[in-house]
Amino acid sequence: MLTYEEIDEFYRKHEKKMSVVANGIEIELARKRDSDNRKYTPIYVTRTRVKNPDSLYLKTKMKGDRNSILEYTDLIGIRVLTLFENLILELFKQVINVIISTTENEIQEIQVYGMKDDNFRRYIDSANLKINKFPPSAKKDSGYKSIHIIALYQGIDNVKYPVEFQLRTLLQDVW
């Protein structure tokens, strides 16, 4: 079991490096948003965060121990919001393109919640992307709708940090 001290030590050593990764992704998403001349661009707003030691420690208690801190897939979180549900597929395409342009195509997992995943799968297939894990869409009793994408980003120290992208509408985020 990871101790709080081990997690805190990891955080002190890697927090600035993870922040550089998060900020770089946010800049690329902003460029994509700002270069879109449509009336309603799919990327409405983005938010990033690096998981703090307290939150990560609580997660180890809830989700169980892993062999490495880097096995927790949301050390860096990027939330990408759109205004309307009919823009989700276009948002998905834009985020996938940003991931491809900023990594070595290291998309580990895609999970769709509360929506049909056919169009997302067709896009992945048409783009010839290799995804390690893409389980069938999961329905949540609560009505939760979101797309989670896990990708690995190499930091300046050659460590590959897991980044979790969460794509949803502004309404879903407020809810």
Secondary structure, DSSP 8 states (H G I E B T S, - for coil): ---HHHHHHHHHHHHHHHHHHHHHHHHHHHHHHHT--SSS-S--EEEEEE--HHHHHHHHHHH---S-GGGSTTSEEEEEEES-GGGHHHHHHHHHHHHHHHSSS-EEEEEEESS--HHHHHHHHHTT---SB----B--TT---EEEEEEEEE-TTS-EEEEEEEEEEHHHHH-
